[in-house]
Every structure is written in C-alpha cells, then in structure tokens.
Amino acid sequence: MATLAPPIGHTRLWTRNFGLYFVARSVALLGDGMLPVAVALAVRGAGYGASGVGYVLAAWMTPLVLLILFGGVFADRFTPRRMMIGADVVRVGTQAVVAAALLSGRPSLGLMIAMSALAGAATAMFEPGVKSMVPRVSEDAQRANATLRVADAVAQLAGPALSATLIAAVGAGMVYVVNAGTFAVSAVCLLALRLAPAPPPEQAVGMLRNLREGWREFRSRTWMWTTIVIFMARGMLVFAPVYPLGSGLVTDRLGEQAYGWVLSALGGGTILGGLIAMRYRPRRPLAAGSVALFGFALIPLSYAVHAPLAGLIALHVLGGAAWAFWSVVWSTSVQTQVPPDVLNRVIAYEVAGSVGCIPIGQALAGPVAGLVGAEAVLGFGAVVGVACCVAQLAVPAIRNLRRVADQP
C-alpha cells in the first residue's frame, strides 16, 4: 500500500536553486504566519469586531479568486518567477501602507480592506507559480513539498506567538513591517535563482484560448475536479469561519496570548504531518490524504465545544498534521500528473475552485454567528468536514489514483 522515501542521499534535494527557493518561501511564510493574529487582533482592536475581521479576510480572498485564472495564464506566458517577483514587490507596498497606518493611529476599515484586496490581487499572480516551481528546483517533488510544508509549519508555530508578543509589546503595526520585509527577501531570493530556460510560449495565442486549454486539462481529470467541488463546500463552511469566529471565542474566554499559542500548536502539528510526508509515500496518495483529513474537523470542533487551552492545543496539533499530510500528497499529485506546459493554468483552476467559496463564508460568518451563535456555526463546520472526507473516499477516481511510478 505504501513505501518509505529513500534515504536523504538517494536524490539531491539541497541544490543551490532549492536552497534559495526554500529561503524565499520560508521567510515569506513566517511573515504570513504572523499575519492572521495581526489581522484578527488589529481589526478587533480598532473596534470593527468579528464582522470586520471577516470583511478584511474576504477582501483579500475575493480578488484572489477572481484573478487567479489570469495569474495562471500570465505565469505560462511570462514564467512563474517573473510573476512571483512582481507580486512580492506589490505586497511589500501594501503591507508597508497598513503598517504606517497602524503605527500612526487607528486605521480606517476601508483602508485595511483596500490594501487587503490589492494584496489578494498580487497573490493571484503569485500562487500559480508556487507549486509549478517545485519540479524546476528539485528532483524529488514529494520530499521538496514535504520540506516546504515543514517550513510552513515552523512559520505557523513561531509566527502567531511572535505576532502576539509583538502586538502586546509594540502593536500590530510592527507585524506588518516584518511582513513587508519578508516579501522583499522572497523577491531577492527568487531573482537569484538560476533556472534552465523555460519552453517558449505559443505565439499569437489569445487569453481565452489559454483559459480554455487550462479548463480542458482540468476537467479531463475526474480526481481533480471532484476534489475541488468538495473543497468548495469545505472552504465555505469549514475553513472560512475558523479565523473570524475562533479568534473571538478564544480571546474572549482565554485571552489574546492564548490564541497565539493555539495557532502555534497548529504549526506544531503541521511539522509532524510534513515529517510524515517526507518518509511515507502511499501508493494511493489521495485516498491516504482523505483519511488523514478527518483529523482537520477537530479544529472547528475544539472551538465549538469550548475546549480548555490544553484541549485546543492537542486538537490543533492533530488537525495541523492532517492538513499538512493532505497538502503534500495533493500538491505532489498535481505536479506529477499534469504536463508542465499547462501546469500553471491547471493550478490556477485548482486554486480558484479550492478557495472560491471562502470569501462568501468569511463575509457571512459574523452575521450568521450573530443569529445562531459562533459555536453552532463552527460545530456545523466540523460535521461538514467529516462529510467531505466521506465524499472524497466515495469517488473512485480520488480513491484509486496511483502515485506516479517514476517518482523516487
């Protein structure tokens, strides 16, 4: 059913290119790991409440969803690295503007929403390249993805605690200063990569044709589009309410620092999941990943039942491990099953579908919680999370997808 990864020396992971890419992603991920706490606490601290947090998060996600398909086309036309560097430069500016507003006083909700939207648009240009760059900088896609997932986990572990500490000491503005700096480091490292020339793009091919080709490749893979359809429900009803509602439940009951430690526990679990994915190669990766995802439902459940701090930490560790393992096997499946010349466009459809319903859930989380209670919304999300795992395992194309044979 599964194999263990080869010893570290079997294939060369730590090349110059992968080292630079690892630094670029790790530093940016640390800044991103600090940001959810900063957004939640800064917006709530400015008096805009859970609804304000939802609006700011939705403002980031909406342009990401609307523009991600074009980001995939542009990445195939102009190379992912160019698009990623440009996006980093834009995000340095947006985070610097919010930092200045926070450091100089109480920012308007409109400014935070506008900068969040611009950052989301830049992310739409950045994201298609994140996955498609991995096969270009590493010979072993799964180990590279797992290593990057561990870096993400360390960021989740250190970022929220660092963010909460900085906010308590000097305010949320400094978190945005650090975040702007991480995007600058990412841009420099990406610029320093030495990559083989990419295949020249087709000449005189229109945008609509590019999009149609990407859609044709996406829909031809039943395992992919059915997973994304299921993730649309998971995104709106499971992922979306967790930050705006969970942050309020924990901070009101246990304090702001406790919320930082809870998110750090999520990072600790992600480290565990990434380490497992470095060694464990299931022959049916999406089946194994779907089973693991049952553990993610523990996160909204922990908020809904008002678990004590120790319980919140334990359940976030399990949920983080589940999510990390799924992320690695999913990313590796996409990278190894889709031809490189259309990979960015297919990834764009994948990301757009995965996150497409999240802004709706984020915008509705606060108002719905006001009617039925945050606990009810998050409890329902836990039930939906379990149902989505069952649905994934019920689809033969997902359950039976085999690992690419020539992967190490």
C-alpha positions as CSV (number, residue, x, y, z in Angstrom):
1,M,0.0,0.0,0.0
2,A,2.9,2.4,0.7
3,T,6.6,2.8,0.6
4,L,9.1,4.8,2.6
5,A,11.1,7.6,1.0
6,P,14.7,6.8,0.0
7,P,17.5,7.9,2.3
8,I,18.3,11.6,2.1
9,G,21.4,11.0,-0.1
10,H,19.5,9.0,-2.7
11,T,18.4,12.0,-4.6
12,R,19.8,15.5,-4.3
13,L,17.4,17.8,-2.6
14,W,19.5,20.7,-1.4
15,T,20.7,22.2,-4.6
16,R,21.5,25.9,-4.8
17,N,18.2,26.6,-6.5
18,F,16.2,24.6,-4.0
19,G,18.0,26.3,-1.1
20,L,17.2,29.8,-2.5
21,Y,13.6,28.8,-3.1
22,F,13.4,27.3,0.4
23,V,14.6,30.6,1.9
24,A,12.2,32.6,-0.2
25,R,9.2,30.6,0.9
26,S,10.3,30.1,4.5
27,V,10.8,33.8,5.2
28,A,7.6,34.8,3.5
29,L,5.7,32.0,5.3
30,L,7.0,33.3,8.6
31,G,5.5,36.7,7.8
32,D,2.3,35.1,6.7
33,G,2.2,33.0,9.9
34,M,2.3,36.2,11.9
35,L,-0.4,37.9,9.9
36,P,-3.7,36.1,10.9
37,V,-3.2,37.0,14.5
38,A,-2.3,40.6,13.5
39,V,-5.4,40.9,11.3
40,A,-7.7,39.4,13.8
41,L,-6.4,41.4,16.8
42,A,-5.8,44.7,14.9
43,V,-9.2,44.8,13.3
44,R,-10.9,43.8,16.5
45,G,-8.7,46.2,18.5
46,A,-9.8,49.0,16.2
47,G,-13.4,48.3,17.1
48,Y,-14.6,46.6,14.0
49,G,-15.4,43.3,15.6
50,A,-15.7,39.8,14.1
51,S,-17.6,41.1,11.1
52,G,-14.7,43.5,10.4
53,V,-12.2,40.6,10.5
54,G,-14.4,38.7,8.1
55,Y,-14.6,41.6,5.7
56,V,-10.8,42.2,5.7
57,L,-10.1,38.5,5.1
58,A,-12.8,38.3,2.4
59,A,-11.3,41.4,0.7
60,W,-8.0,39.5,0.3
61,M,-9.7,36.3,-0.9
62,T,-12.1,37.8,-3.4
63,P,-9.6,39.3,-5.9
64,L,-7.5,36.1,-5.5
65,V,-10.5,34.1,-6.6
66,L,-11.4,36.4,-9.5
67,L,-7.9,36.9,-10.9
68,I,-6.2,33.5,-10.2
69,L,-7.1,32.1,-13.6
70,F,-5.3,35.1,-15.3
71,G,-2.4,34.5,-13.0
72,G,-2.0,31.0,-14.4
73,V,-2.1,32.3,-18.0
74,F,0.4,35.0,-17.2
75,A,2.7,32.5,-15.5
76,D,2.7,30.3,-18.5
77,R,3.3,33.3,-20.8
78,F,5.9,35.2,-18.8
79,T,7.3,32.5,-16.5
80,P,6.2,31.9,-12.9
81,R,9.3,33.5,-11.4
82,R,8.7,36.9,-13.1
83,M,5.1,36.9,-11.9
84,M,6.1,35.9,-8.4
85,I,8.8,38.6,-8.1
86,G,6.3,41.3,-9.3
87,A,3.7,40.1,-6.8
88,D,6.2,40.3,-4.0
89,V,7.1,43.9,-4.8
90,V,3.4,44.9,-4.8
91,R,2.9,43.2,-1.4
92,V,5.8,45.0,0.1
93,G,3.9,48.2,-0.7
94,T,0.5,47.1,0.6
95,Q,1.9,45.8,3.9
96,A,4.0,48.9,4.4
97,V,0.9,51.1,3.9
98,V,-1.0,49.2,6.5
99,A,2.0,49.3,8.9
100,A,2.3,53.0,8.6
101,A,-1.5,53.5,9.2
102,L,-1.4,51.3,12.3
103,L,1.8,52.9,13.7
104,S,0.3,56.4,13.2
105,G,-3.1,55.8,14.7
106,R,-6.4,54.0,14.2
107,P,-6.7,53.0,10.5
108,S,-10.0,53.1,8.8
109,L,-11.7,49.8,7.9
110,G,-11.8,51.0,4.3
111,L,-8.1,51.4,4.1
112,M,-7.5,47.9,5.5
113,I,-10.0,46.4,3.1
114,A,-8.4,48.2,0.1
115,M,-4.9,47.1,0.9
116,S,-6.1,43.6,1.7
117,A,-7.8,43.5,-1.7
118,L,-4.6,44.7,-3.5
119,A,-2.5,42.2,-1.7
120,G,-5.0,39.5,-2.7
121,A,-4.7,40.5,-6.4
122,A,-1.0,40.3,-6.2
123,T,-1.3,36.8,-4.5
124,A,-3.4,35.7,-7.5
125,M,-0.4,36.5,-9.7
126,F,1.9,34.7,-7.3
127,E,0.1,31.5,-6.4
128,P,0.2,29.5,-9.7
129,G,3.9,29.6,-9.6
130,V,4.3,28.3,-6.1
131,K,3.6,24.7,-7.0
132,S,4.8,24.7,-10.5
133,M,8.3,26.0,-9.4
134,V,8.9,22.9,-7.2
135,P,9.7,20.5,-10.1
136,R,12.0,23.1,-11.6
137,V,14.1,23.5,-8.4
138,S,14.0,19.9,-7.1
139,E,14.5,16.4,-8.4
140,D,12.1,14.9,-5.8
141,A,8.7,16.6,-5.8
142,Q,7.3,14.9,-2.7
143,R,10.3,15.4,-0.5
144,A,10.5,19.0,-1.7
145,N,6.8,19.6,-1.0
146,A,7.1,18.0,2.4
147,T,10.2,20.1,3.3
148,L,8.4,23.3,2.3
149,R,5.4,22.1,4.3
150,V,7.6,21.7,7.4
151,A,8.9,25.3,6.8
152,D,5.2,26.4,6.6
153,A,4.6,24.6,9.9
154,V,7.6,26.2,11.6
155,A,6.2,29.6,10.4
156,Q,2.8,28.7,11.9
157,L,4.4,27.6,15.1
158,A,6.6,30.6,15.5
159,G,4.6,33.2,13.7
160,P,1.5,33.5,15.8
161,A,3.4,33.5,19.1
162,L,5.8,36.1,17.7
163,S,2.9,38.1,16.4
164,A,1.1,38.1,19.7
165,T,4.3,39.1,21.5
166,L,5.0,42.0,19.2
167,I,1.4,43.2,19.3
168,A,1.5,43.1,23.1
169,A,4.8,45.0,23.2
170,V,4.7,47.5,20.3
171,G,1.4,47.0,18.5
172,A,0.2,45.3,15.3
173,G,1.9,47.8,13.0
174,M,5.3,46.1,13.6
175,V,3.9,42.8,12.4
176,Y,3.0,44.4,9.1
177,V,6.5,45.9,8.9
178,V,8.0,42.5,9.4
179,N,5.6,41.1,6.8
180,A,6.7,43.7,4.2
181,G,10.3,42.7,4.8
182,T,9.6,39.0,4.3
183,F,8.1,39.7,0.8
184,A,11.3,41.8,0.0
185,V,13.5,38.8,1.0
186,S,11.4,36.5,-1.1
187,A,11.7,38.7,-4.2
188,V,15.5,38.8,-3.9
189,C,15.9,35.0,-3.5
190,L,13.6,34.3,-6.5
191,L,15.6,36.8,-8.5
192,A,18.8,34.9,-7.7
193,L,17.6,31.5,-9.0
194,R,19.4,30.0,-11.9
195,L,16.8,28.1,-13.9
196,A,17.0,26.4,-17.2
197,P,15.2,28.4,-20.0
198,A,11.5,27.7,-20.0
199,P,9.9,26.4,-23.2
200,P,8.9,29.4,-25.4
201,P,5.2,30.1,-25.1
202,E,2.9,29.7,-28.1
203,Q,2.8,32.8,-30.3
204,A,-0.4,34.7,-31.1
205,V,-2.5,32.7,-28.7
206,G,-5.3,34.6,-27.1
207,M,-6.2,34.8,-23.5
208,L,-9.5,32.9,-24.0
209,R,-7.8,30.1,-25.8
210,N,-5.2,29.8,-23.0
211,L,-8.1,29.6,-20.4
212,R,-10.0,27.1,-22.5
213,E,-6.9,24.9,-22.7
214,G,-6.4,25.0,-19.0
215,W,-10.0,24.2,-18.4
216,R,-9.9,21.3,-20.7
217,E,-6.9,19.8,-18.9
218,F,-8.5,20.5,-15.5
219,R,-11.9,18.9,-16.3
220,S,-10.3,15.9,-18.0
221,R,-9.1,14.7,-14.6
222,T,-12.0,13.5,-12.6
223,W,-9.9,13.1,-9.4
224,M,-9.0,16.8,-9.6
225,W,-12.3,18.4,-10.4
226,T,-14.3,16.3,-8.0
227,T,-11.9,17.1,-5.2
228,I,-12.2,20.8,-5.9
229,V,-16.0,20.6,-5.9
230,I,-15.9,19.0,-2.5
231,F,-13.4,21.6,-1.3
232,M,-15.8,24.4,-2.3
233,A,-18.1,23.2,0.4
234,R,-15.2,22.6,2.8
235,G,-13.9,26.1,2.1
236,M,-17.1,28.0,2.8
237,L,-18.4,26.0,5.8
238,V,-15.2,24.7,7.4
239,F,-12.2,26.9,6.6
240,A,-13.9,30.3,6.3
241,P,-15.4,30.6,9.9
242,V,-12.4,29.4,11.8
243,Y,-10.3,32.6,12.0
244,P,-13.0,35.2,12.4
245,L,-15.1,33.2,14.9
246,G,-12.5,31.0,16.5
247,S,-10.3,34.1,17.3
248,G,-13.2,35.7,19.2
249,L,-14.2,32.6,21.1
250,V,-10.7,32.0,22.3
251,T,-9.6,35.6,23.1
252,D,-12.8,36.4,24.9
253,R,-12.5,33.3,27.1
254,L,-8.8,32.8,27.5
255,G,-7.1,36.0,26.3
256,E,-5.1,37.2,23.2
257,Q,-1.9,35.3,24.0
258,A,-3.8,32.0,24.3
259,Y,-5.0,32.5,20.8
260,G,-1.4,32.9,19.6
261,W,-0.4,29.7,21.3
262,V,-3.3,27.8,19.8
263,L,-2.2,28.8,16.3
264,S,1.3,27.9,17.2
265,A,0.0,24.4,18.1
266,L,-1.4,24.2,14.6
267,G,2.1,24.9,13.3
268,G,3.5,22.1,15.5
269,G,1.0,19.7,14.1
270,T,1.9,20.7,10.6
271,I,5.6,20.0,11.3
272,L,4.5,16.5,12.3
273,G,2.4,16.0,9.2
274,G,5.2,17.3,6.9
275,L,7.8,15.0,8.5
276,I,5.5,12.0,8.0
277,A,5.1,13.0,4.3
278,M,8.8,13.1,3.9
279,R,9.0,9.4,4.6
280,Y,5.7,7.9,3.8
281,R,4.7,7.5,0.1
282,P,1.3,5.9,-0.2
283,R,0.6,4.2,-3.5
284,R,-2.9,5.8,-3.5
285,P,-1.9,9.2,-2.2
286,L,-5.3,10.9,-2.3
287,A,-7.0,8.0,-0.5
288,A,-4.5,8.3,2.3
289,G,-4.8,12.1,2.4
290,S,-8.6,11.9,2.5
291,V,-8.4,9.6,5.5
292,A,-6.0,12.0,7.2
293,L,-8.3,14.9,6.7
294,F,-10.8,13.5,9.2
295,G,-8.4,15.0,11.7
296,F,-8.9,18.5,10.4
297,A,-12.5,18.6,11.6
298,L,-11.2,18.6,15.2
299,I,-10.2,22.2,14.8
300,P,-13.7,23.8,14.4
301,L,-15.0,21.2,16.9
302,S,-12.5,22.4,19.5
303,Y,-13.8,25.9,19.3
304,A,-17.5,24.8,19.3
305,V,-17.2,22.8,22.5
306,H,-15.2,25.5,24.3
307,A,-12.3,23.1,24.9
308,P,-9.8,24.2,27.6
309,L,-6.4,25.5,26.4
310,A,-4.7,22.1,26.7
311,G,-7.5,20.6,24.6
312,L,-7.3,23.3,22.0
313,I,-3.6,22.8,21.7
314,A,-3.9,19.0,21.4
315,L,-6.7,19.1,18.8
316,H,-4.9,21.7,16.7
317,V,-1.8,19.6,16.7
318,L,-3.8,16.7,15.2
319,G,-5.7,18.9,12.8
320,G,-2.4,20.5,11.6
321,A,-0.8,17.1,11.0
322,A,-3.8,16.0,9.0
323,W,-3.8,19.2,6.8
324,A,-0.1,19.0,6.2
325,F,-0.1,15.5,5.0
326,W,-3.0,16.1,2.7
327,S,-1.4,19.2,1.3
328,V,1.8,17.4,0.4
329,V,0.2,14.4,-1.3
330,W,-2.2,16.7,-3.2
331,S,0.5,19.1,-4.4
332,T,2.7,16.2,-5.5
333,S,-0.2,14.6,-7.3
334,V,-0.9,17.8,-9.2
335,Q,2.7,18.4,-10.1
336,T,3.4,14.9,-11.3
337,Q,0.1,14.1,-13.1
338,V,-0.2,17.3,-15.2
339,P,2.0,18.2,-18.2
340,P,4.4,21.1,-17.4
341,D,3.3,23.3,-20.3
342,V,-0.2,23.6,-18.9
343,L,0.6,23.2,-15.2
344,N,0.3,26.8,-14.2
345,R,-3.1,27.2,-15.8
346,V,-4.4,23.9,-14.2
347,I,-3.1,25.0,-10.8
348,A,-4.9,28.3,-11.3
349,Y,-8.2,26.5,-11.8
350,E,-7.4,24.3,-8.8
351,V,-6.7,27.2,-6.5
352,A,-9.7,29.2,-7.8
353,G,-12.0,26.3,-7.1
354,S,-10.4,25.5,-3.7
355,V,-10.8,29.0,-2.3
356,G,-13.7,30.3,-4.4
357,C,-16.3,30.0,-1.8
358,I,-14.1,31.0,1.2
359,P,-14.9,34.8,0.8
360,I,-18.6,34.0,1.0
361,G,-18.1,32.1,4.2
362,Q,-15.8,34.7,5.7
363,A,-18.3,37.6,4.9
364,L,-21.3,35.6,6.3
365,A,-19.5,34.1,9.3
366,G,-20.1,37.1,11.6
367,P,-23.7,37.8,10.7
368,V,-24.7,34.2,10.9
369,A,-22.9,33.7,14.2
370,G,-24.9,36.7,15.4
371,L,-28.1,34.8,14.7
372,V,-27.3,31.3,15.8
373,G,-24.1,31.6,17.8
374,A,-20.5,31.1,16.8
375,E,-20.5,27.7,18.5
376,A,-23.3,26.5,16.2
377,V,-21.5,27.7,13.1
378,L,-18.3,26.0,14.0
379,G,-19.9,22.8,15.2
380,F,-21.8,22.6,11.8
381,G,-18.4,23.1,10.1
382,A,-16.9,20.2,11.9
383,V,-19.8,17.9,10.7
384,V,-19.3,19.2,7.1
385,G,-15.6,18.5,7.4
386,V,-16.3,14.8,8.2
387,A,-18.9,14.6,5.4
388,C,-16.4,16.0,2.9
389,C,-13.9,13.3,3.8
390,V,-16.5,10.6,3.3
391,A,-17.4,12.1,-0.1
392,Q,-13.8,12.1,-1.3
393,L,-13.4,8.5,-0.4
394,A,-16.6,7.6,-2.2
395,V,-15.3,8.8,-5.5
396,P,-13.4,6.0,-7.3
397,A,-11.2,8.4,-9.2
398,I,-9.9,10.0,-6.0
399,R,-9.7,6.8,-4.0
400,N,-7.9,4.9,-6.7
401,L,-5.4,7.5,-8.0
402,R,-2.0,5.9,-8.1
403,R,1.3,7.6,-7.3
404,V,3.4,8.3,-10.5
405,A,5.6,5.3,-11.0
406,D,8.8,7.1,-11.8
407,Q,8.8,9.2,-8.6
408,P,11.7,8.3,-6.3
